[in-house]
Amino acid sequence: MAASAGLVGLAAALHFAGAGSLPSFAACALALGAVAHLIGEATDHLGNYLGPAATGIVQSAVGNLPELFVAIFALQAGLVVVVQASLIGSILSNALLVLGISFVVGGARHGVLTFERQASRMIATLLLLAVCALVLPTLAHELHLPAGEHEQSLSVVCAIVLLVVFLVQTRVMLVHGQRTVPSEARGRLRAWPPALAVGVLTLCGVVAALVSDWFVDALGPAIETMGLSQAFAGLVVVAIAGNAVENVVGIRLAAQGKADLAVSVVLNSALQVAVVLIPVLILISFALGGAPFTLAVPPILAVALFASVLVVTVVTVDGRADIVDGVALIGLYVIIASIFWWG
């Protein structure tokens, strides 16, 4: 906790001192990762008192706060392309890069990894639904269909559908005692008192909003300084920075041979972005005014996302994976990232 506070303090000092965009950007990215780590820890400790199902709901509600605030402030700054790319990049980085690294690391240590097929199949199904909600509005827009002239209304409809699916999933979690991220993913010796866990979550929510604002302030100048396109910065840099904690957790679990937990953590992180974060952000963007966030994304983003989820479904459907599967996923991610290197 002290290290996280130190990183947040460093980000604040660089921001208010008017330091260069790159140091401020890097410090804010590290601070966001530290805040996300604390949110995950507090949620897991709170799970000792709420039970696994309620813990999963809290995880979904607060786990993506840093990324949500970054997207909101970026929309207010007019960085719509960055927001679109970063959200899709979050799904791609988890489903391809992190899952691929997990399979490589786990396969190198334990050979062929086996995991429960039913859970991965359910996640893949929901991811495919979310991808369709992105691809179909994009096709309607690009093919100049009548629905393409109402992309804002169509985006709202898709957002509501995805949130309804999430509510159904939540009900299943409550009825059957399932959870979004297994509590075994992070071991602990002693649980925090409930008041401390709630207090840390509340404080992290406030700090996440502040650091996200500083992060977006430094984002534009940092992109120009590094000579990156907005699409590449959002798809790779912002997406990986926003999911650093989940990335480390999933890879560590795979290295320990806990393939079930690794796949659950990594794919559920992508799923939460697809069926919760994106729909909520669409509705919030209309409430805030300014640049609306719609599901009519650049066609190459939609195609890359659809192809990636199909590949992940094929790789995970049999409940077995090895180094070759991991290298294939990483290779696809590198190809997609390379496409956006030039804008």
Buried (B, 14 or more C-beta within 10 A) or exposed (E): EEEBBEBBEBBBEBBEEEBEBEBBBBBBBBBBBBBBBBBBBBBBBBBBBBEBBBBBBBBBBBBBBBBBBBBBBBBBBEBBBBBBBBBBBBBBBBBBBBBBBBBBBBBEEBEEBBBEEEBBBBBBEBBBBBBBBBBBBBBBBEEEEEBBEBBBEBBBBBBEBBBEBBEEBBEEBBEEEBBBBBBEBBEEEEBBEEEEBBEBBEBBBEBBBBBBBBBBBBBBBBBEEEEBBBBBBBBBBBBBBBBBBBBEBBBBBBBBBBBBBBBBBBBBBBBBBBBBBBBBBBBBBBEEEEBBBBBBBBEEBBEBBBBBBBBBBEBBEEBBBBBEBBBBBBEBBEEBBEBBEEE
